[in-house]
Amino acid sequence: MAKLPSSLEIAQSATLRPIGELAEDAGLLPDEVELYGRYKAKIDLSVLDRLADRPDGKLVNVTAITPTKAGEGKTTTAVSLTQGLGAIGKHPVLCLREASLGPVFGIKGGAAGAGLAQVVPMEDMNLHFTGDIHAIGAANNLLAAMLEAHILHGGHPHVDPLSISWRRCVDINDRALRDIAVGLGGRANGYVRQTGFDITAASEVMAIVAVARDLHDLRARLGAITVGSTFDGEPVTAEQLRAAGAMTVLLKDTIKPNLVQTLEGQPAFVHCGPFANIAHGNNSLVADRVALKLGDYVLTESGFGSDMGMEKFFDIVCRVGGIRPSATVLVATVKALKHHGDDPDGGLDAVERGAANMIRHLGIIREFGLNAVVAINRFPDDTDEEIELVRRIALENGAYAAETNDGVTEGGAGAAALAEAVVAAADEPNSFDVLYELDWPIERKIEAIAKRVYGADGIFVLKTAQDKIRQFNQVGFDKLPICMAKTHLSLSHDMALTNAPTGFTVTIRDIRAYTGAGWLVALCGDMQTMPGLSATPAAFNVDIDEEGRTVGLF
């Protein structure tokens, strides 16, 4: 078989449908579609009122085994499956997160699938798209600036500068901004204090846009952001600083989901981009809600493995949004399982050892009462014997089905069997439930995740986190759900514990209250909320050619 062009070349040469035409076929009215050029659009949330009485489609979460350097192709599989559902006569809608410039120019490079399984226009989505992430950064930093001015001018309530937890953000990996001093140069420049930047994808404003149900819910959540406290220890909010209204105006278009398309013309919403290791790792709730009214099957991808984005999707997003999943797709590859088996170049023995990680993820999905379909994302060097071994192990350990994905080389036709399996799984009854109740004590909620998802023996809460728990209990934050911040490279909190670790205790070093988003962030180990660039970042490869076309983006 002839070698495929690069994914970027395929995306650049694709013939796209005008987005207005695709929107009409999906069931949207012209006044619900706000065009951003010929191939992108934002969708007005009034569609939710118009279609309120229409039954929701089937919601399928796409997750993966623990990530490795070999890659799992989770987004590629989600796109393949969407195209595969189209190939078997269904009407699917895909929901993905927006790309952060940090990973695009950092380690991962740009991507929206691969080969013949992509979402397009690929360049737009990986660069500035519709400006959502920039608007989120502007709203975040407006609040920071208004907070500094409030302190300088002695506004009421009087904020204790040493209590301020609100940080600025930027959508670039820049380690030099992790810890900085502001207010230098004299009194006119503000109060001198230590602070820092987060990457925009890790900001609370990103999380708020991603979980808000509508514009007014967005306004309320922005107002509920806690930026610090008074000298008496009382929380100070964005509402009290009179910042929430202006922040909402900056984000009034951002909350509208972005509509694009797969290479085979299925609708795809690409909206919001919180990371799954340091944030909640899912696309926007409004995108899922709109998609559920338009499609008979909705594929929504969660970040990293089932212990990361999927757990947060079920325990946070589904709870907040009142939506219910019908099945889960677990993406695995032969290459990744060999990495988990500690022998990337090994054979069947390495696959079998590494499959312990896949088995653990199947167990996590069962904890939520859902059927799991294992999608074996095929790579050119995989042998039939290796593929069959993965399939057999998956079925022997509780998978509803296990099918290969050849969407990269064959498009939707290469994922038709996988699509048939997902339809069958989603049509089966399930016993979906969340892991914990909101009225449980904070420690018990964290322990439920650590034991039932990570496989830990228990948790160890450091003094800083213990003090925060006491404080949150006093001010009524103890009824919020939990968003765990931990490494994505291990089922545990320690990236050195690979494959399927046992006998470990999860250390909780701090807890932060995201009162606007509506959850508590439990920090495990040494998690950074601002990544840094490597010695050879992906940015080195990005340029323009003689004709002005982008090269090296993927």
Order of alpha helices (4+ residues) and beta strands (2+ residues): alpha-alpha-beta-beta-alpha-beta-alpha-beta-alpha-beta-beta-alpha-alpha-beta-beta-beta-beta-alpha-alpha-beta-beta-alpha-beta-beta-alpha-beta-alpha-beta-alpha-alpha-beta-alpha-beta-alpha-alpha-alpha-beta-alpha-beta-beta-beta-beta-beta
